[in-house]
Amino acid sequence: MNKTIRVYVDEPFIERPRHIIQFPSVHHATKKVIIIGAGPAGLFAALSLIEKGIQPIILERGKAVRERRRDLARLNKEGIVNTDSNYCFGEGGAGTYSDGKLYTRSTKRGDVNRILQLFVQFGADEKILYQAHPHIGTNKLPHIITAMRQQIIDAGGACYFEQRVVDFLIEHNQIKGVLTANNAVWKADAVILATGHSARDIFHLFFQKKIGIEAKPFALGVRVEHPQALIDAIQYHCPISNGHVAESNRDLHLPPAAYSLVEQVNGRGVFSFCMCPGGIIAPAATSPNELVVNGWSPSKRNNPFANSGMVVQVGLKDAAHWLLQHENWYREQQVALSIPSKVIPPEQHPLALLYFQQWAEQLAFTAGGGHFVAPAQRLIDFTNNKMSSSLPDCSYIPGLQSVDLKGVLPDFIHQSLQQGFKNFGKKMKGYLTNEAVVVATESRTSSPVRIPRNSHTLQHPQIQYLYPCGEGAGYAGGIVSAAIDGELVAAAIAQRYV
């Protein structure tokens, strides 16, 4: 790895001027593009289209970023979920209220530095330009997202909220526009589909209209939460006495410690996901009677707990085998979509992994007893199949219910996690402890469906001028990679018109 370092010795530091991207006016643009979804893929696609002289029209099913807070508060405190405005849906997408991590491995797909520079231009701390694992923080992202939206509007683009798309307007295999739930018709020259990994209704729409989609492997598991002081002690080698960590052992100049863990268990990957130092576990469900947990951190990462997803790889064969064991439930899902009486074998069904995900979430909701109370177990008890007589303090606001998670998680998930935790305990002495709590279910790691697209034009192979984009379509795995994919799609569209 080559590095260029500028060193100043006994001389003043000269700050290099930062390039500010100027956005032209597209008020009178002749070409218009509808962008479905105001997450990072949609927002960065809009900014990129403006640079190229094309007018973007963003349609977001949820509410503006600040208005989302009321719905999140209601979900946390009252156990009531707004199916269009929650931790996954609304301006800024799932990343806005789930941490704002900017680390990505997608360095060959696009200009990561440009994405980070744009975040700084709209209000992010310049530290993200040089940190190894840049992170904005859930508390700071809303004003950054708001500034992006304002720039889009000032330049002549448009952004409309509470506009859930319910149908595509297609003529002669070309998309002409979309229909929203309020019966409004929106027409444009092209449509970018950037709906995120949780827009199941969009996947259902594709399936019902016989537009090609594919089952995509993903990962499913739990959230595990430790006291942050314990993770600090393990990672920074602070002293531990009687299994407990003395307070304030971490040097004040050191950040709250993080970790990244991965194991192969019986040929399956078991790994940490979206680790949140000084973080909070949040309810990320998008439907009633389904329980999903996720994690986030504020910018200072100064909460007393550290949480991480701990998940297991799930493939089509896994889901198909499991759905065959629950045939009646599987048949009900297809009837709900007005599918003919002949049930599609799960190994041939493009929504099989989505159904598997949905069932796991419903099982967790039932086990918790409702109101998004989460089923949970102390960590050592989890590995030993022992019911926890009590649970430790936890950051999850709706609350926990002590449950034997063996009856909540699919067998292969549960067994893989048990062995994975034991192995992680050997790698990180002190990690395997009953001071930690396992919370089910972490299931929205990525999209369980891929929407295909032509590798050159980036259009759907069946429908001209329809551009699947971002994490929901299966082409990204986080904020930065989604933003990059949004820019790639915008460039493909501009190539047609400019």
C-alpha positions as CSV (number, residue, x, y, z in Angstrom):
1,M,0.0,0.0,0.0
2,N,1.4,3.4,-1.0
3,K,0.8,6.4,1.2
4,T,1.6,10.0,0.7
5,I,2.3,12.0,3.9
6,R,2.8,15.7,4.2
7,V,4.9,16.6,7.3
8,Y,5.3,20.1,8.8
9,V,8.3,20.7,11.1
10,D,8.7,24.1,12.8
11,E,6.6,25.7,10.1
12,P,2.9,26.7,9.9
13,F,0.4,24.2,8.7
14,I,-1.0,25.2,5.3
15,E,-4.5,23.9,4.7
16,R,-5.1,22.8,1.2
17,P,-8.2,24.4,-0.4
18,R,-11.1,22.0,-0.5
19,H,-12.9,21.7,-3.8
20,I,-16.5,22.7,-3.5
21,I,-18.9,21.1,-6.1
22,Q,-21.2,23.6,-7.7
23,F,-24.6,22.5,-8.8
24,P,-26.1,24.1,-11.9
25,S,-29.8,25.0,-12.3
26,V,-32.0,22.4,-13.9
27,H,-35.2,24.5,-13.6
28,H,-35.6,24.4,-17.4
29,A,-34.2,21.0,-18.1
30,T,-35.8,19.1,-20.9
31,K,-35.2,15.6,-19.4
32,K,-36.7,14.4,-16.1
33,V,-36.0,11.3,-14.1
34,I,-38.1,9.9,-11.3
35,I,-36.1,8.6,-8.4
36,I,-38.1,6.2,-6.1
37,G,-36.5,6.5,-2.6
38,A,-34.6,9.3,-0.8
39,G,-31.9,7.1,0.7
40,P,-28.2,7.6,-0.2
41,A,-28.6,5.9,-3.6
42,G,-31.5,8.2,-4.5
43,L,-30.0,11.4,-3.1
44,F,-26.6,11.0,-4.7
45,A,-28.3,10.0,-8.0
46,A,-30.3,13.2,-7.8
47,L,-27.2,15.4,-7.1
48,S,-25.3,13.6,-10.0
49,L,-28.2,14.1,-12.4
50,I,-28.3,17.8,-11.6
51,E,-24.6,18.1,-12.4
52,K,-25.4,16.6,-15.8
53,G,-28.3,18.9,-16.5
54,I,-31.1,16.5,-15.9
55,Q,-34.0,17.2,-13.5
56,P,-34.5,14.7,-10.7
57,I,-37.9,14.2,-9.1
58,I,-37.6,12.2,-5.8
59,L,-40.7,10.3,-4.6
60,E,-40.2,9.1,-1.0
61,R,-42.8,6.9,0.7
62,G,-41.9,8.2,4.2
63,K,-41.6,11.5,5.8
64,A,-39.0,14.2,5.9
65,V,-36.0,13.3,8.1
66,R,-37.0,15.4,11.1
67,E,-40.7,14.3,11.0
68,R,-39.6,10.7,11.1
69,R,-38.5,11.2,14.7
70,R,-42.1,11.3,16.0
71,D,-42.8,7.9,14.4
72,L,-39.6,6.5,15.8
73,A,-40.5,7.7,19.3
74,R,-44.0,6.2,19.0
75,L,-42.4,2.8,17.8
76,N,-40.0,2.8,20.8
77,K,-42.4,3.9,23.5
78,E,-45.8,2.7,22.4
79,G,-45.0,-0.3,20.2
80,I,-46.8,1.2,17.2
81,V,-45.1,1.1,13.8
82,N,-45.9,3.4,10.9
83,T,-45.4,1.2,7.9
84,D,-44.2,4.1,5.7
85,S,-42.2,6.0,8.3
86,N,-39.8,4.1,10.6
87,Y,-36.1,3.2,11.0
88,C,-36.0,1.9,7.4
89,F,-38.4,4.2,5.5
90,G,-38.2,8.0,5.2
91,E,-35.9,10.7,4.0
92,G,-32.2,9.5,4.2
93,G,-33.2,5.9,4.2
94,A,-32.2,3.2,6.7
95,G,-28.8,4.7,7.3
96,T,-30.0,8.0,8.7
97,Y,-31.3,6.6,12.0
98,S,-29.0,3.6,12.1
99,D,-25.6,4.9,12.7
100,G,-24.2,6.6,9.6
101,K,-21.2,4.3,9.1
102,L,-19.2,5.3,6.0
103,Y,-16.7,2.5,5.7
104,T,-16.8,0.6,2.5
105,R,-14.8,-2.0,0.5
106,S,-16.4,-0.7,-2.8
107,T,-13.3,1.3,-3.6
108,K,-13.1,0.1,-7.2
109,R,-16.7,0.8,-8.1
110,G,-16.5,4.6,-7.8
111,D,-14.9,7.6,-6.2
112,V,-15.3,7.1,-2.4
113,N,-13.4,10.3,-1.7
114,R,-16.0,12.3,-3.8
115,I,-18.8,10.8,-1.7
116,L,-17.0,11.7,1.5
117,Q,-16.2,15.2,0.2
118,L,-19.9,15.8,-0.6
119,F,-20.9,14.7,2.9
120,V,-18.5,17.3,4.3
121,Q,-19.8,19.9,1.9
122,F,-23.2,19.3,3.3
123,G,-22.1,19.5,7.0
124,A,-20.3,16.4,8.0
125,D,-17.1,16.7,10.1
126,E,-13.9,16.7,8.0
127,K,-12.6,13.9,10.1
128,I,-14.4,11.5,7.9
129,L,-12.0,12.3,5.1
130,Y,-9.1,10.6,6.8
131,Q,-10.5,8.2,9.4
132,A,-10.0,4.5,8.7
133,H,-13.6,3.8,9.6
134,P,-15.5,7.1,9.2
135,H,-18.7,7.5,11.0
136,I,-21.1,10.5,11.1
137,G,-23.5,9.5,13.8
138,T,-27.3,9.3,13.9
139,N,-27.6,12.6,15.8
140,K,-25.8,14.5,13.0
141,L,-27.1,12.9,9.9
142,P,-30.5,14.6,9.8
143,H,-29.2,18.1,9.2
144,I,-26.8,16.8,6.5
145,I,-29.7,15.0,4.7
146,T,-31.8,18.1,5.0
147,A,-29.0,20.2,3.4
148,M,-28.7,17.8,0.5
149,R,-32.5,17.9,-0.1
150,Q,-32.4,21.7,0.0
151,Q,-29.6,21.8,-2.6
152,I,-31.6,19.5,-4.9
153,I,-34.6,21.8,-4.6
154,D,-32.6,25.0,-5.0
155,A,-31.1,23.6,-8.2
156,G,-34.5,22.9,-9.7
157,G,-35.0,19.3,-8.6
158,A,-38.0,18.2,-6.6
159,C,-38.6,16.0,-3.5
160,Y,-42.0,14.8,-2.5
161,F,-42.8,12.9,0.7
162,E,-45.5,10.4,1.6
163,Q,-45.6,9.3,-2.0
164,R,-45.5,5.5,-1.9
165,V,-45.3,4.0,-5.4
166,V,-47.8,1.2,-6.0
167,D,-47.5,0.6,-9.7
168,F,-45.3,1.1,-12.7
169,L,-46.7,2.6,-15.9
170,I,-45.3,0.5,-18.7
171,E,-45.9,0.7,-22.4
172,H,-44.2,-1.6,-25.0
173,N,-41.7,-2.7,-22.4
174,Q,-40.7,0.8,-21.6
175,I,-41.4,2.5,-18.3
176,K,-43.2,5.8,-18.7
177,G,-43.8,6.7,-15.1
178,V,-45.3,5.5,-11.8
179,L,-48.6,5.6,-9.8
180,T,-48.5,6.5,-6.1
181,A,-50.9,5.4,-3.4
182,N,-52.8,8.7,-3.5
183,N,-53.7,7.9,-7.1
184,A,-51.3,10.5,-8.6
185,V,-49.6,9.7,-11.9
186,W,-45.9,10.8,-12.3
187,K,-44.3,10.7,-15.7
188,A,-40.7,11.0,-16.7
189,D,-38.0,9.9,-19.2
190,A,-36.6,7.3,-16.9
191,V,-37.1,5.8,-13.4
192,I,-34.4,5.0,-10.9
193,L,-35.6,2.4,-8.4
194,A,-33.7,3.1,-5.1
195,T,-36.2,1.8,-2.5
196,G,-33.9,0.0,-0.1
197,H,-33.7,-3.5,1.3
198,S,-37.0,-3.5,3.1
199,A,-39.5,-2.4,0.4
200,R,-41.2,-5.8,0.2
201,D,-44.2,-4.3,-1.6
202,I,-41.9,-3.3,-4.5
203,F,-40.6,-6.9,-4.7
204,H,-44.2,-8.2,-4.7
205,L,-45.1,-5.7,-7.4
206,F,-42.3,-7.0,-9.6
207,F,-43.4,-10.6,-9.0
208,Q,-47.1,-9.9,-9.7
209,K,-46.2,-8.0,-13.0
210,K,-43.9,-10.9,-14.0
211,I,-40.9,-8.6,-14.2
212,G,-37.8,-10.5,-13.5
213,I,-36.3,-10.7,-9.9
214,E,-34.0,-13.2,-8.3
215,A,-33.6,-14.7,-4.8
216,K,-30.4,-13.3,-3.2
217,P,-28.5,-14.8,-0.3
218,F,-28.3,-12.7,2.8
219,A,-27.5,-13.1,6.5
220,L,-29.7,-13.5,9.6
221,G,-29.0,-13.8,13.3
222,V,-29.2,-11.7,16.5
223,R,-27.8,-8.5,18.1
224,V,-25.4,-9.1,21.0
225,E,-24.8,-6.3,23.5
226,H,-22.0,-6.0,26.0
227,P,-21.1,-3.2,28.4
228,Q,-18.8,-0.9,26.5
229,A,-16.3,-1.0,29.3
230,L,-15.9,-4.7,28.9
231,I,-15.2,-4.4,25.2
232,D,-12.7,-1.6,26.0
233,A,-11.0,-3.8,28.5
234,I,-10.7,-6.7,26.0
235,Q,-9.4,-4.6,23.1
236,Y,-7.2,-2.2,25.1
237,H,-6.0,-4.8,27.6
238,C,-7.3,-2.9,30.6
239,P,-7.3,-4.8,33.9
240,I,-10.3,-6.9,34.8
241,S,-11.1,-8.1,38.3
242,N,-13.7,-10.7,39.3
243,G,-15.1,-10.7,35.8
244,H,-16.0,-7.1,36.0
245,V,-14.3,-4.1,34.5
246,A,-13.3,-1.1,36.6
247,E,-14.9,2.1,35.4
248,S,-13.0,4.6,33.3
249,N,-10.1,2.3,32.5
250,R,-9.9,3.5,28.9
251,D,-7.6,6.4,28.2
252,L,-9.6,9.4,27.4
253,H,-7.7,9.9,24.1
254,L,-8.9,6.4,22.9
255,P,-12.2,6.0,21.2
256,P,-14.7,3.4,22.5
257,A,-13.4,0.1,21.3
258,A,-14.9,-1.8,18.4
259,Y,-14.4,-5.3,17.1
260,S,-14.9,-7.4,13.9
261,L,-15.3,-11.1,14.1
262,V,-15.8,-13.9,11.6
263,E,-15.7,-17.7,11.7
264,Q,-16.6,-20.7,9.5
265,V,-19.0,-23.0,11.3
266,N,-19.8,-26.2,9.4
267,G,-19.2,-24.5,6.1
268,R,-21.3,-21.4,7.0
269,G,-20.0,-17.9,7.6
270,V,-20.8,-16.5,11.0
271,F,-19.8,-12.9,11.4
272,S,-20.3,-9.6,13.2
273,F,-22.3,-7.0,11.3
274,C,-22.7,-3.2,11.9
275,M,-20.8,-3.1,15.1
276,C,-21.9,-0.1,17.2
277,P,-19.5,1.1,20.0
278,G,-21.3,3.2,22.5
279,G,-24.5,2.4,20.7
280,I,-28.1,1.5,21.1
281,I,-30.3,-1.4,19.9
282,A,-33.4,-0.1,18.0
283,P,-36.6,-1.7,16.7
284,A,-36.3,-1.6,12.9
285,A,-39.5,-3.3,11.9
286,T,-41.6,-2.1,9.0
287,S,-44.8,-4.0,9.6
288,P,-46.9,-4.9,12.6
289,N,-46.3,-8.4,14.1
290,E,-42.8,-8.6,12.8
291,L,-39.7,-7.9,15.0
292,V,-36.4,-6.7,13.7
293,V,-33.5,-5.2,15.7
294,N,-30.7,-3.0,14.4
295,G,-28.0,-0.9,16.0
296,W,-26.8,2.7,15.9
297,S,-24.4,5.1,17.6
298,P,-24.4,8.8,18.1
299,S,-21.4,10.7,16.8
300,K,-19.6,10.6,20.2
301,R,-20.4,6.9,20.7
302,N,-20.8,7.7,24.4
303,N,-23.6,5.3,25.4
304,P,-22.6,2.6,28.0
305,F,-23.2,-0.4,25.8
306,A,-21.6,-1.9,22.7
307,N,-23.8,-3.9,20.3
308,S,-23.2,-5.8,17.1
309,G,-25.2,-7.9,14.8
310,M,-24.0,-11.5,14.8
311,V,-25.4,-13.2,11.8
312,V,-25.2,-16.4,9.7
313,Q,-25.1,-16.8,5.9
314,V,-28.4,-18.0,4.5
315,G,-28.8,-19.4,0.9
316,L,-31.7,-20.4,-1.3
317,K,-31.4,-24.1,-0.3
318,D,-31.6,-23.2,3.4
319,A,-34.7,-21.1,2.8
320,A,-36.4,-23.7,0.5
321,H,-35.7,-26.5,2.9
322,W,-37.2,-24.5,5.8
323,L,-40.2,-23.3,3.8
324,L,-41.1,-26.9,2.9
325,Q,-41.4,-27.7,6.6
326,H,-43.9,-24.8,6.9
327,E,-45.9,-25.5,3.7
328,N,-49.2,-24.1,4.9
329,W,-47.7,-20.8,5.9
330,Y,-45.8,-20.7,2.6
331,R,-49.0,-21.3,0.7
332,E,-50.7,-18.5,2.6
333,Q,-48.1,-16.0,1.5
334,Q,-48.7,-16.8,-2.2
335,V,-52.5,-16.7,-1.8
336,A,-52.0,-13.2,-0.3
337,L,-50.3,-12.2,-3.5
338,S,-53.2,-13.6,-5.6
339,I,-51.0,-16.4,-6.9
340,P,-52.9,-19.3,-8.5
341,S,-53.6,-22.4,-6.5
342,K,-50.5,-24.2,-7.9
343,V,-47.8,-23.3,-5.4
344,I,-44.4,-22.5,-6.8
345,P,-41.7,-24.8,-5.3
346,P,-39.7,-22.7,-2.9
347,E,-36.3,-23.5,-4.5
348,Q,-37.7,-21.9,-7.7
349,H,-39.4,-18.9,-6.1
350,P,-37.6,-15.5,-6.3
351,L,-39.1,-14.4,-3.0
352,A,-38.2,-17.6,-1.1
353,L,-35.5,-15.8,1.0
354,L,-37.8,-12.9,1.6
355,Y,-40.4,-15.3,3.0
356,F,-37.7,-17.0,5.2
357,Q,-36.8,-13.5,6.5
358,Q,-40.4,-12.6,7.2
359,W,-41.2,-15.8,9.0
360,A,-38.2,-15.4,11.4
361,E,-39.4,-11.8,12.2
362,Q,-42.9,-13.0,12.9
363,L,-41.6,-15.7,15.2
364,A,-39.5,-13.2,17.1
365,F,-42.4,-10.8,17.5
366,T,-44.6,-13.6,18.9
367,A,-41.9,-14.8,21.3
368,G,-41.4,-11.3,22.7
369,G,-45.1,-11.1,23.5
370,G,-46.0,-8.0,21.4
371,H,-45.4,-4.3,21.4
372,F,-41.9,-5.0,19.9
373,V,-40.6,-6.4,23.2
374,A,-37.7,-8.5,22.0
375,P,-36.9,-12.1,23.0
376,A,-33.5,-12.3,24.6
377,Q,-31.1,-14.5,26.5
378,R,-27.8,-14.0,28.4
379,L,-24.9,-15.0,26.1
380,I,-23.5,-18.0,28.0
381,D,-27.0,-19.2,28.6
382,F,-27.6,-18.9,24.9
383,T,-24.6,-21.2,24.1
384,N,-25.7,-23.7,26.8
385,N,-29.4,-23.8,25.9
386,K,-30.3,-22.5,29.3
387,M,-33.2,-20.2,30.1
388,S,-32.0,-17.0,31.6
389,S,-33.6,-16.4,35.0
390,S,-33.0,-12.6,34.6
391,L,-31.6,-10.3,31.9
392,P,-29.0,-7.5,32.3
393,D,-29.6,-3.9,31.6
394,C,-30.0,-3.2,27.9
395,S,-30.2,-0.2,25.6
396,Y,-33.3,-1.6,23.7
397,I,-36.1,0.8,24.7
398,P,-39.2,-1.4,24.0
399,G,-37.8,-3.9,26.5
400,L,-36.7,-7.6,26.6
401,Q,-38.4,-10.9,27.4
402,S,-36.4,-13.8,28.7
403,V,-36.8,-16.6,26.1
404,D,-34.9,-19.7,25.1
405,L,-33.9,-18.5,21.6
406,K,-33.6,-22.1,20.4
407,G,-37.3,-22.0,19.8
408,V,-37.1,-18.6,18.0
409,L,-34.3,-19.0,15.6
410,P,-34.1,-21.6,12.8
411,D,-32.0,-24.6,13.9
412,F,-29.1,-24.0,11.6
413,I,-28.9,-20.4,12.6
414,H,-29.1,-21.2,16.3
415,Q,-26.4,-23.9,16.2
416,S,-24.1,-21.9,14.0
417,L,-24.3,-18.9,16.4
418,Q,-23.7,-21.1,19.4
419,Q,-20.5,-22.4,18.1
420,G,-19.5,-19.0,16.6
421,F,-19.9,-17.3,20.0
422,K,-17.8,-20.0,21.6
423,N,-15.0,-19.5,19.0
424,F,-15.2,-15.7,19.4
425,G,-14.8,-16.2,23.2
426,K,-11.4,-17.8,22.5
427,K,-10.4,-15.0,20.2
428,M,-11.5,-12.3,22.7
429,K,-10.9,-13.4,26.2
430,G,-13.9,-12.1,28.3
431,Y,-16.2,-11.8,25.3
432,L,-18.2,-14.9,26.2
433,T,-19.9,-13.7,29.3
434,N,-23.4,-13.6,30.9
435,E,-22.9,-9.9,31.3
436,A,-23.8,-9.8,27.6
437,V,-27.3,-10.3,26.2
438,V,-28.4,-11.8,22.9
439,V,-31.4,-10.1,21.3
440,A,-33.5,-11.5,18.4
441,T,-33.8,-11.0,15.5
442,E,-31.2,-9.2,13.3
443,S,-32.6,-9.9,9.8
444,R,-32.3,-6.8,7.6
445,T,-28.5,-7.2,6.8
446,S,-29.1,-6.8,3.1
447,S,-31.8,-7.4,0.5
448,P,-33.1,-11.0,0.1
449,V,-33.9,-10.1,-3.5
450,R,-31.8,-9.0,-6.4
451,I,-33.4,-7.0,-9.3
452,P,-31.3,-7.7,-12.4
453,R,-29.9,-5.1,-14.7
454,N,-27.8,-4.9,-17.8
455,S,-24.2,-4.6,-16.9
456,H,-23.6,-1.9,-19.5
457,T,-26.8,0.2,-19.6
458,L,-27.8,-0.6,-16.0
459,Q,-31.4,-0.9,-17.1
460,H,-33.6,-3.8,-16.2
461,P,-33.2,-6.4,-19.0
462,Q,-37.0,-6.5,-19.6
463,I,-38.0,-2.9,-19.0
464,Q,-36.3,0.0,-20.8
465,Y,-35.5,3.1,-18.8
466,L,-36.0,1.4,-15.5
467,Y,-32.8,1.5,-13.4
468,P,-32.6,-0.8,-10.4
469,C,-30.2,0.9,-7.9
470,G,-28.6,0.6,-4.5
471,E,-29.0,-1.8,-1.7
472,G,-32.6,-2.8,-2.3
473,A,-31.8,-4.0,-5.8
474,G,-28.7,-5.9,-4.6
475,Y,-25.9,-3.6,-5.8
476,A,-24.8,-2.0,-2.5
477,G,-24.2,-2.8,1.1
478,G,-24.1,0.5,3.0
479,I,-24.3,4.2,2.7
480,V,-21.2,4.9,0.6
481,S,-21.6,1.9,-1.7
482,A,-25.3,2.9,-2.2
483,A,-24.3,6.5,-3.0
484,I,-21.7,5.3,-5.5
485,D,-24.3,3.1,-7.2
486,G,-26.6,6.1,-7.4
487,E,-23.9,8.1,-9.2
488,L,-23.2,5.1,-11.5
489,V,-26.8,4.9,-12.5
490,A,-27.1,8.7,-13.0
491,A,-24.0,8.5,-15.3
492,A,-25.6,5.7,-17.3
493,I,-28.7,7.8,-17.8
494,A,-26.8,10.9,-18.8
495,Q,-24.9,8.9,-21.4
496,R,-28.2,8.5,-23.2
497,Y,-29.1,12.1,-23.2
498,V,-26.0,14.2,-23.0
